[in-house]
Amino acid sequence: MIGKKSPQFASGAALLANPILPLARIIQMLYITGPFERIAPILEELTEPVEIATSTYQNPKEQLLPYLDDLRIFEQLKHSGQEETLVLEETLEPLDQFESLELEVSQRILIRELEKINSLLCGPCDCTLCCLGPSTDMNQVFFEIPLQDNETDLFNIPRIDTKESRQSDPHAEPPLMVEGAPFFQRQAALYHWDKNWSLILPKAGACPNLEQSTGGCAIYQDRPDTCRRPQIFPYALERRPEHDADGRSAYIAQRKLLAVWDCPYVQELREEIDAYAQLCGLTPIFKLNKD
């Protein structure tokens, strides 16, 4: 465990203190209230430092440029076209276009920024929390790592892709049976569930790409999306394919930021993570992943 307010966390903590989303929202407001037809020209006018609440952006144009493609989604407000997403409240009432686009842009920006922040914070921890299944004294009987279809080839382990697995999910009752036993009593394997693939790590199991001698990742540069956002991740939107309609992908508005309390840097930087969420207009949720 790294000591309290360890200097190794300084670079990641500095980014938490100055989230890009408040600055991006100023761009959004300038776009809808000004004469601008596109987002890019607004960035060209950001030649001076910008202060928002407790954050200071010394080079706002340069800080926003990596997120320009995400911000361009907001141009749908002035340029009609086929909307690709459907954003709903939890009551399944559709949000208006402004709120929908704001949440979509927020989720995209947060994903990119938090990938960088998590990478800066994760290295100094020198732990393998995300790479191991539950220990024998934990209540959980398996640990799931959700995967995209194109990420399964990163793992050279058995695959379970059957009619039964595609009609089930990891938390179904009764559990999926494989060769006469519950799936979580087998060795680590890939499973094709009803909605996605995932890597299942059983008790005392380990990711096959964990290098036991060094504690490093054998595929770090190509690691799955889930591993790029290990312990602080955005939950502004939740994908809900069962509500897809008119060719549009459906999402439920959540407006939350999730942080896994098991993680050493989450525990050490709770105040900073809480402040980051508040600046981004999100509700911070701290929860145990393993117990």
N, C-alpha and C positions, 0 to 999 in steps of 0.2 A: 504494500500500500504506500503510495507516495504521500509525503507530508502535506499538511494543510497549506493551501495557496502556494503550491510548488511552482517555482519559476519555469519549470518545463511546460506548464500550461499557459504561459503568458501570451503566446501568439494566438492560440485558440480563444482565450478569454477576451483578447482585444477585439476579435471579430464579433464575439457575442455582444460586446458593449456597443458596437456600431453596426447593427443589422442593415442590410441594403433595402429591406422592404419599405420602411418609412420614406426613404428617398424616392423609391419607385412610385409610391402613391402620390407624391407631389407631382411627378411627371404625368401621372394619370389625370390628376385634376387640371393641370395646365393644358393637357390635350383636349379635355372635354369642354373647358371653359374658354379656350383661346381659339385663334384662327388657324391652328395647325391642322393640316391634312394627314401628316405622318408624325411618328414619334421621333425619328432620328434628328430632325431639325431642332427639337427642344433640347436635346443633349448638347448640341453645338453652342447653345447659349449659356451653358453652365460653366462659366469661366472663373467663378469665385467660390470660396468655401461656403458650405451650407450647414447651418446648425438647426437641428430638430430635437427638441426636448433635451436629453442628456447626451445626444450623439453629435459629433462633428465630422463632416465629410470634407476633407481638404481638397480632394480632386474628384468632384462628383461625376464629371463626364467620364473619366477613366474608370471609376468604380462601377458605373452603370453599363458601360459598353459590353462587358461579357454577358449581360442580361438583355441586350437589345432585342434579340429574337423573341424572348419571352414577353417583353413589353409590347411588341408589335401585335400580339393577340388582341390588345385593347383597341386596335384600329378598326375592328369590326363594328364599333359604335358609329363610325362615320362612313364605313364602306360596307355595304350590304353584301352578303354572300352566304353560302351554306354553313350554318353553325354545326360544328362537329361534336359539341358536348351538350348534355342536358343536366343542369344542376338543380337539385331538389332539396327542399328542407326535409327534415326527418318525418314530417307529416306527409311527404311526397308532393307538396305544393311546389310548383316550379318557381325559381327565383327570377327576378327581372334581369334583363340583359346586363345592366351595369354590375350588379352584385355577382352574377355568374362569372363574368369575365374577370372581375377583381379577384375572386377566389381562385379561378384557374391560373391567373398570373401569379398570385401569391404562392400557390402550391409549387409551381414550376421554379420560381425564384428560390423558395426555401429549400427545395430538394438540392439544387445546385450549391447553394451557400452552405448548407449543413453537411454536405458531403466533404467540403473542404474543412469545415470546423471540426467534424468528427475525426478526420484523418490527422489533424494537428494534435488533437487531444488523446487519441487512442494510442499512438506510438509510445509516449512517455509512460503509460500505465504498465507496459510490459506484462500484460495478462492475456489469457486465452479464454476469457469468459464466454465470448460469442461462438467459440469453436468447439465447445464441449457439450455433451448431453448432461442431464441432471446427475448429481452425485448420488450415491446409494442412500444417503440420509435425507434426500429431498422428497417432498410429496409428489412432485411431477414424475411421470414415467417416461416422458420423451420430450425432446426439444425440436421445434419445427423451424426450418429456414425456408421461407417461400422463395420460389424461383420462377423466372421467366422461361418460356419454352426454349429460347435460344441459349440458356445458361446450363442446361442439363449436361451438355457434352463436356463441361468443365470437371465432371466427377466420374472417375473410373470405378464405379461400384454397381451393385445389382439395381435393376429397375423393375418396379412393379407397375405394370400398365395393363389392367384387366377391366373387364366389364364391371366387376364388383368395385374396384377401386375408383373408377370413374363415376360411380353412383354414390360414393361415400365422401367423407371428409375426415381430417384427423381427429375431430372431437365428436364424431358420431357415436351413438349408443344403439346397439352394441357395436364394438369396434370392428374394423375390417380384420378378417381372419386371413392369414397367409400360411398355407401348409399346416393347418390345424392349430395355429396359435395366433394371439393378437399381434398385429403388425409391429407394435412397439417392443415386443420381446425378441425380435430378430436383430441382426446386425444392422448397422447404418445402411440405408438404402434410399433410392429416389422413388417417389410415389406420384402417380398421376391421379389426382383427385378430381372431383366434379368441376372445380373452378380453376385449378392451377396445379403445377408440379411443386413438390417441396422435398427438401432433404430432411429425413427424420433421423435424429440422433437419439438412440435409446440411453437408458441409464448407463453411466460410465463409458458411453461411446464418445467418439471424437470425429471431427470432420476429416475426411480422407486427405485433404490438402493441408492439414496442419503438420508442420515439420516438427516432429517430437524432439529432436535434438536442439533446435533453436527457438521453438515456440513461434516461428514465423509462418507466413502463408506461402505455399508453393506457387500460387497463381495470383499473387497480390495485384499485379497490374491489370489482370483480367477478371478480378473477383466479381461476384454477383452484386446487383444493385443493393440487395438487403445488407450485404457486408460493407458497403460503402457508407451506409447511414446506420451504424450499429446501435447507438444508444440514445441519440437525440434525433427525432425525426418528425417531419410535418404531418399533420392530420387535418389540414384545412379542408380537404376533400377526401371522401372515401369512395372508391370505385364500387359500383353496384350493378353488375351486368344484367341482373334479373329485371331491371327497370329500363333497359335500353329501348328506345322508341324512335321511329322515323329515321333509322340509320344513324342515330346519334348515341354515343356512349354516355351512360348515366352515372352521375356522382351524387352523393349525399353531402351537404354542407355540414362540417363538424367544427371548424374554427378552433382547433386545438393543436397543441404541441405536446408530443409524448416524449418522456425521458425515462429510461430504465434505471431504477434505483439500485439495482445490483452493481452497477458500474462504478468504479472508484472515482472517475472524473465527474460523473453526475453528482455523486454525493459531495464532492469537494466544491463544485461550482453551482450548487443549487440556487443561490441568490442570483448569480449571473444568468443562469438559464431562465429563471423566473422573470428577470428584468427583460431579457431578450424576447420572451413570449409576449410580455405586456407591450413592449414597443412595437411588436408586429401585430397587435390586436388579437392575440390568440390566448386561449385559456391553457395554462401549463398543467399537465397531468404527470405526476411522478408515480410510477408503479413498479412493483417487483415483477421480474420476468421468471425467476426461479425461486421457489420457496420449499 
